[in-house]
Amino acid sequence: MGDNKSPSGSPKENPDNDSDANPLAKDDSSLETIVRKFQDSMSLKKHKFWETQPVGQFKEVGDSSLPEGPIEPPTPLSEVKQEPYNLPTAYEWTTCDMDSEETCLEVYNLLKNNYVEDDENMFRFNYSKEFLRWALRPPSYFRSWHIGVCAKSSKKLVAFITGVPARIRVRDEVVRMAEINFLCVHKKLRSKRLAPVMIKEVTRRVHLENIWQAAYTAGVVLPTPITTCQYWHRSLNPKKLIDVGFSRLGARMTMSRTIKLYKLPDSPVTPGFRKMELRDVPAVTRLLRNYLSQFVVAPDFDEDDVEHWLLPSENVVDSYLVESPETHEITDFCSFYTLPSSILGNQTYSTLKAAYSYYNVSTKTPLLQLMNDALIVAKQKDYDVFNALDVMQNESFLKELKFGPGDGQLHYYLYNYRIRRELKPSELGLVLL
Ligand SMILES: CC(C)(COP(=O)(O)OP(=O)(O)OC[C@H]1O[C@@H](n2cnc3c(N)ncnc32)[C@H](O)[C@@H]1OP(=O)(O)O)[C@@H](O)C(=O)NCCC(=O)NCCS
C-alpha cells in the first residue's frame, strides 16, 4: 500500500549493482531475514488472514479456467456489517479529518516516525502534510475512509489506514475501486494482528459506499500480485547520495568522475517545454486517456481527476508539457511527485529529497528526451534523486538516462478482482502514491 514499500523496498540503490562490492562490508542478513526472503520468494508462507479474503490465492496461480473479474458478488448493502470491528479494549476507532491542521499533523507524525523503511533502516518515508492532504482528498473522497486507531486513555494516534475512490480500468471494464494506502501501525504495537482488523474495517467502510474492489501495493509478497515492479534511481546529487549511504561509488570510479557522469544541462532542451496550467486540463486529459488506453490496468481519469492529480502543486506534484511553438498543440506531458525520506542517524543530512516519476506521455518528443527534461527540472529544483518504476514504457529510458536498479520490489494487488495471468510491469498503467 503505497509505493517503494518494502520493508525490503528501499528508497535505495541496489549495492549488488556494483560487481566489485565487498561482500563483507555489511552483514545484515540475520537468519530470520534469509528465511523470510526465501519463503517470500517461494510463496511458501501461510497467510492466516489473506487466505480468508477474496484475493487471488497462491494455489490458483496458473489455473486458467478461473474467470477474470470479481471473485465475490456484491452483497446487499443491508447485509454489510453496520458496526465497526472490535479493537483490543485499550483502543478505539477515530475518523481523521484531514482538513484539520491538528489531525493532519498527528497523522504526519505517526507516519514520519513509523511508516516504511528500507531493509537496513537507513531511510524512512517522510510524506509532507500537504502531500497527505492531496493524496487523501481527491474528487468525491470519503472522510470515513481516513481511519485512525487511538489509545482510549491518551487519545494518541497509534495506527492509520486510508482509502480513496478511483475508477480503474481492467482490460475493457472500468471498475469503481478504493485505492488503499498509508497502512501503518506504531512500532510498539507491531505483530499483534492489528493490521488485519484495520484492513477489514476499511473494507467494511468501502462496502458501505457500494464499492467492492480495491487496488494497493506492498513491498511484501501477499496473495497474489497482479505484477511485481522494480524501482530505479537516477542520481541528481551523487555526492550526497553516496555520503548518506543511498548509493555507493562505483567500481573504479572517483567522486569527481561520478559527479561528471550525472551532470545535466542547466535548463530543459525541448522547445515549448513548460509547466502545466489550469487551462491545459482538457488537453492533458485527452493526451493521458489516449495514452493509458494501451495498458491492461490503468486509471480512468476525467478532467476533474487530472485537475486534482496532475495540476502542479508546490512540493507535492510537478507537471510539465510540450506546447508546439508553431501549432500550440499540447503534444507531450511528464510529471513527478515529491516524497522525501528521513535519513536516519546521519550527522550531516536529515532529509533526502526524492522525485517520483508519475504519468508521462510522449507523442512528438521522444520519451527519452522528455524524461531527460524532467530530470533537468528536478535537478534545478534541488532534488537529490529521481525515482521511477519499470511500469508503462519506462524501461525504454531507464538505462540510457543512467537510472540504476533499486534493491526492493513493489508488488501490485487487486482486492476481489481476479486477473487471468500475471502482468508484465510494462502492461501496468497505474502509479499509486
Ligand atoms: C505493515 C504493518 C501495518 C503491519 O503490521 P504488523 O503489526 O507488522 O502485522 P500484524 O500482526 O498486525 O498483521 C499481520 C498480517 O498483516 C499482513 N500484512 C503485513 N503487511 C501488510 C501490507 N503492507 N499490506 C497488507 N497486509 C499486510 C501480513 O501478511 C499478515 O497477514 P497474513 O498472516 O495473512 O500474512 C506494520 O508492519 C507497519 O506499520 N509497517 C511500516 C509501514 C508499512 O510497511 N506499511 C505498509 C505499506 S505497504
The ligand as an SDF file (V2000), in Angstrom:
LIG
                    3D

 48 50  0  0  0  0  0  0  0  0999 V2000
    2.5110   -3.0360    7.6820 C   0  0  0  0  0  0  0  0  0  0  0  0
    2.1510   -3.0670    9.1430 C   0  0  0  0  0  0  0  0  0  0  0  0
    0.9680   -2.1480    9.4000 C   0  0  0  0  0  0  0  0  0  0  0  0
    1.7640   -4.4870    9.5190 C   0  0  0  0  0  0  0  0  0  0  0  0
    1.5220   -4.5430   10.8890 O   0  0  0  0  0  0  0  0  0  0  0  0
    2.1830   -5.6830   11.8080 P   0  0  0  0  0  0  0  0  0  0  0  0
    1.9780   -5.3040   13.2100 O   0  0  0  0  0  0  0  0  0  0  0  0
    3.5790   -5.8580   11.3320 O   0  0  0  0  0  0  0  0  0  0  0  0
    1.3780   -7.0130   11.4260 O   0  0  0  0  0  0  0  0  0  0  0  0
    0.0630   -7.6120   12.1160 P   0  0  0  0  0  0  0  0  0  0  0  0
    0.4560   -8.6020   13.1340 O   0  0  0  0  0  0  0  0  0  0  0  0
   -0.8310   -6.5320   12.5810 O   0  0  0  0  0  0  0  0  0  0  0  0
   -0.6500   -8.3270   10.8580 O   0  0  0  0  0  0  0  0  0  0  0  0
   -0.0070   -9.3080   10.0980 C   0  0  0  0  0  0  0  0  0  0  0  0
   -0.8520   -9.5530    8.8660 C   0  0  0  0  0  0  0  0  0  0  0  0
   -0.8810   -8.3450    8.0660 O   0  0  0  0  0  0  0  0  0  0  0  0
   -0.3920   -8.6350    6.7710 C   0  0  0  0  0  0  0  0  0  0  0  0
    0.3720   -7.5140    6.2450 N   0  0  0  0  0  0  0  0  0  0  0  0
    1.5670   -7.0740    6.6470 C   0  0  0  0  0  0  0  0  0  0  0  0
    1.9470   -6.0300    5.8970 N   0  0  0  0  0  0  0  0  0  0  0  0
    0.9680   -5.8150    5.0160 C   0  0  0  0  0  0  0  0  0  0  0  0
    0.7880   -4.8770    3.9840 C   0  0  0  0  0  0  0  0  0  0  0  0
    1.7090   -3.9570    3.7110 N   0  0  0  0  0  0  0  0  0  0  0  0
   -0.3440   -4.9180    3.2630 N   0  0  0  0  0  0  0  0  0  0  0  0
   -1.2840   -5.8560    3.5300 C   0  0  0  0  0  0  0  0  0  0  0  0
   -1.1760   -6.7960    4.5130 N   0  0  0  0  0  0  0  0  0  0  0  0
   -0.0550   -6.7550    5.2350 C   0  0  0  0  0  0  0  0  0  0  0  0
    0.5160   -9.8220    6.9780 C   0  0  0  0  0  0  0  0  0  0  0  0
    0.7410  -10.5110    5.7610 O   0  0  0  0  0  0  0  0  0  0  0  0
   -0.2560  -10.6450    7.9920 C   0  0  0  0  0  0  0  0  0  0  0  0
   -1.3420  -11.3290    7.3890 O   0  0  0  0  0  0  0  0  0  0  0  0
   -1.1590  -12.8990    6.9560 P   0  0  0  0  0  0  0  0  0  0  0  0
   -0.9890  -13.6740    8.2210 O   0  0  0  0  0  0  0  0  0  0  0  0
   -2.3950  -13.2380    6.1920 O   0  0  0  0  0  0  0  0  0  0  0  0
    0.0730  -12.9500    6.1160 O   0  0  0  0  0  0  0  0  0  0  0  0
    3.3490   -2.6060   10.0350 C   0  0  0  0  0  0  0  0  0  0  0  0
    4.3820   -3.5340    9.9200 O   0  0  0  0  0  0  0  0  0  0  0  0
    3.8500   -1.2380    9.6630 C   0  0  0  0  0  0  0  0  0  0  0  0
    3.2750   -0.2300   10.0450 O   0  0  0  0  0  0  0  0  0  0  0  0
    4.9950   -1.1930    8.9110 N   0  0  0  0  0  0  0  0  0  0  0  0
    5.5880    0.0390    8.4650 C   0  0  0  0  0  0  0  0  0  0  0  0
    4.7530    0.6910    7.4230 C   0  0  0  0  0  0  0  0  0  0  0  0
    4.4380   -0.2350    6.2560 C   0  0  0  0  0  0  0  0  0  0  0  0
    5.2430   -1.0210    5.8030 O   0  0  0  0  0  0  0  0  0  0  0  0
    3.1990   -0.1120    5.7790 N   0  0  0  0  0  0  0  0  0  0  0  0
    2.7110   -0.8880    4.6780 C   0  0  0  0  0  0  0  0  0  0  0  0
    2.9910   -0.1850    3.4370 C   0  0  0  0  0  0  0  0  0  0  0  0
    2.5200   -1.1760    2.0710 S   0  0  0  0  0  0  0  0  0  0  0  0
  1  2  1  0
  2  3  1  0
  2  4  1  0
  2 36  1  0
  4  5  1  0
  5  6  1  0
  6  7  2  0
  6  8  1  0
  6  9  1  0
  9 10  1  0
 10 11  2  0
 10 12  1  0
 10 13  1  0
 13 14  1  0
 14 15  1  0
 15 16  1  0
 15 30  1  0
 16 17  1  0
 17 18  1  0
 17 28  1  0
 18 19  1  0
 18 27  1  0
 19 20  2  0
 20 21  1  0
 21 22  1  0
 21 27  2  0
 22 23  1  0
 22 24  2  0
 24 25  1  0
 25 26  2  0
 26 27  1  0
 28 29  1  0
 28 30  1  0
 30 31  1  0
 31 32  1  0
 32 33  2  0
 32 34  1  0
 32 35  1  0
 36 37  1  0
 36 38  1  0
 38 39  2  0
 38 40  1  0
 40 41  1  0
 41 42  1  0
 42 43  1  0
 43 44  2  0
 43 45  1  0
 45 46  1  0
 46 47  1  0
 47 48  1  0
M  END
$$$$
